[in-house]
Amino acid sequence: MRTLHRFAASVLAVAGMVCVLFPSAEPLPAQQPRQPLPHALPVADLLDINTASPAQLNALPGFGPAYTRRVIAGRPYSAKNQLVTRGVLPKSAYDQVSSRIIAHRPAR
């Protein structure tokens, strides 16, 4: 027990010396509130993969006729990440478009 007290006293002494030798020049700035990512679009501007036309899908970055056909053939989607989980798109292609798309749940 005595060894533990000596160890604790040593740690406190070293911490005190560090504070004296290296005082903080200025206080840390207050954290800014988190801003949305600049590439994230408002929900109203997102492309619904359940209703988008082939031309709209082709306009997405990295998309071409092959991905467009696969997305349309796999409809309906209940979540946009199903493009990856169902194997419609590879993760790398999904990462390019995920901030631009949405999957509204189809009406029943």
DOMARPA-802606 format. One record per residue (C-alpha): residue number from 1; residue in one letter; x, y, z. Coordinates in steps of 0.001 Angstrom, whole numbers. Layout:
BEGIN
+-----+--------+---------+---------+---------+
! num ! residu !    east !   north !      up !
+-----+--------+---------+---------+---------+
! NUM !      a !       X !       Y !       Z !
...
+-----+--------+---------+---------+---------+
***
This chain:
BEGIN
+-----+--------+---------+---------+---------+
! num ! residu !    east !   north !      up !
+-----+--------+---------+---------+---------+
!   1 !      m !       0 !       0 !       0 !
!   2 !      r !    2842 !    2327 !     868 !
!   3 !      t !    4342 !    1735 !   -2604 !
!   4 !      l !    1074 !    2761 !   -4219 !
!   5 !      h !    1049 !    6018 !   -2238 !
!   6 !      r !    4638 !    6769 !   -3261 !
!   7 !      f !    3788 !    6046 !   -6889 !
!   8 !      a !     740 !    8323 !   -6773 !
!   9 !      a !    2779 !   11085 !   -5134 !
!  10 !      s !    5434 !   10739 !   -7850 !
!  11 !      v !    2844 !   10971 !  -10620 !
!  12 !      l !    1339 !   14089 !   -9071 !
!  13 !      a !    4773 !   15681 !   -8696 !
!  14 !      v !    5632 !   15010 !  -12353 !
!  15 !      a !    2262 !   16372 !  -13461 !
!  16 !      g !    2858 !   19514 !  -11423 !
!  17 !      m !    6294 !   20031 !  -12994 !
!  18 !      v !    4856 !   19581 !  -16483 !
!  19 !      c !    2231 !   22237 !  -15769 !
!  20 !      v !    4897 !   24648 !  -14520 !
!  21 !      l !    7339 !   23990 !  -17358 !
!  22 !      f !    4755 !   23944 !  -20169 !
!  23 !      p !    1925 !   26313 !  -19330 !
!  24 !      s !    -827 !   26552 !  -21876 !
!  25 !      a !    -242 !   29613 !  -24052 !
!  26 !      e !   -3932 !   30159 !  -24660 !
!  27 !      p !   -7133 !   28379 !  -23741 !
!  28 !      l !   -8598 !   25889 !  -26160 !
!  29 !      p !  -11265 !   27396 !  -28421 !
!  30 !      a !  -14883 !   26496 !  -27781 !
!  31 !      q !  -16144 !   23840 !  -30145 !
!  32 !      q !  -18211 !   25102 !  -33022 !
!  33 !      p !  -21586 !   23469 !  -33647 !
!  34 !      r !  -21361 !   20791 !  -36287 !
!  35 !      q !  -22195 !   22044 !  -39752 !
!  36 !      p !  -23761 !   19773 !  -42377 !
!  37 !      l !  -21379 !   18462 !  -44982 !
!  38 !      p !  -21154 !   20824 !  -47958 !
!  39 !      h !  -22036 !   18068 !  -50429 !
!  40 !      a !  -25165 !   17014 !  -48524 !
!  41 !      l !  -28332 !   18194 !  -50239 !
!  42 !      p !  -31615 !   19181 !  -48593 !
!  43 !      v !  -34129 !   16312 !  -48531 !
!  44 !      a !  -36261 !   18060 !  -51155 !
!  45 !      d !  -33318 !   17974 !  -53591 !
!  46 !      l !  -32479 !   14283 !  -53126 !
!  47 !      l !  -33203 !   11873 !  -55959 !
!  48 !      d !  -35665 !    9102 !  -55047 !
!  49 !      i !  -34236 !    5864 !  -56422 !
!  50 !      n !  -37718 !    4308 !  -56480 !
!  51 !      t !  -39160 !    6861 !  -58908 !
!  52 !      a !  -36165 !    8391 !  -60716 !
!  53 !      s !  -36102 !    8238 !  -64497 !
!  54 !      p !  -33208 !    6581 !  -66330 !
!  55 !      a !  -31940 !   10035 !  -67357 !
!  56 !      q !  -31934 !   11216 !  -63733 !
!  57 !      l !  -30053 !    8117 !  -62571 !
!  58 !      n !  -27513 !    8444 !  -65415 !
!  59 !      a !  -26789 !   11998 !  -64228 !
!  60 !      l !  -25495 !   10709 !  -60873 !
!  61 !      p !  -21698 !   10674 !  -60521 !
!  62 !      g !  -20186 !    7361 !  -61598 !
!  63 !      f !  -23471 !    6108 !  -63046 !
!  64 !      g !  -23965 !    4828 !  -66532 !
!  65 !      p !  -26514 !    2672 !  -68341 !
!  66 !      a !  -25464 !    -547 !  -66560 !
!  67 !      y !  -25932 !     809 !  -63009 !
!  68 !      t !  -29128 !    2544 !  -64069 !
!  69 !      r !  -30626 !    -713 !  -65388 !
!  70 !      r !  -29622 !   -2563 !  -62209 !
!  71 !      v !  -31161 !      87 !  -59937 !
!  72 !      i !  -34424 !     122 !  -61894 !
!  73 !      a !  -34608 !   -3691 !  -62022 !
!  74 !      g !  -34202 !   -3925 !  -58245 !
!  75 !      r !  -37047 !   -1588 !  -57338 !
!  76 !      p !  -38678 !   -1005 !  -54898 !
!  77 !      y !  -36192 !    -166 !  -52144 !
!  78 !      s !  -37184 !     590 !  -48562 !
!  79 !      a !  -33768 !    2122 !  -47770 !
!  80 !      k !  -31046 !    3505 !  -49992 !
!  81 !      n !  -28377 !    1245 !  -48465 !
!  82 !      q !  -30170 !   -1702 !  -50057 !
!  83 !      l !  -28314 !    -785 !  -53229 !
!  84 !      v !  -25245 !   -2291 !  -51527 !
!  85 !      t !  -26864 !   -4992 !  -49405 !
!  86 !      r !  -28705 !   -6435 !  -52414 !
!  87 !      g !  -25582 !   -6250 !  -54588 !
!  88 !      v !  -27015 !   -3698 !  -57012 !
!  89 !      l !  -24022 !   -1354 !  -56600 !
!  90 !      p !  -20530 !   -1866 !  -55239 !
!  91 !      k !  -19755 !      78 !  -52047 !
!  92 !      s !  -17426 !    2466 !  -53899 !
!  93 !      a !  -20166 !    3509 !  -56348 !
!  94 !      y !  -22702 !    3813 !  -53523 !
!  95 !      d !  -20342 !    6064 !  -51540 !
!  96 !      q !  -20214 !    8483 !  -54495 !
!  97 !      v !  -23993 !    8903 !  -54665 !
!  98 !      s !  -25285 !    8211 !  -51140 !
!  99 !      s !  -25450 !   11906 !  -50213 !
! 100 !      r !  -27561 !   12620 !  -53327 !
! 101 !      i !  -30192 !    9875 !  -53155 !
! 102 !      i !  -33064 !    8758 !  -50983 !
! 103 !      a !  -35458 !    5816 !  -51044 !
! 104 !      h !  -38990 !    6808 !  -50148 !
! 105 !      r !  -40897 !    3772 !  -49023 !
! 106 !      p !  -43250 !    2635 !  -51725 !
! 107 !      a !  -46980 !    3080 !  -51080 !
! 108 !      r !  -48844 !    -114 !  -50264 !
+-----+--------+---------+---------+---------+
***
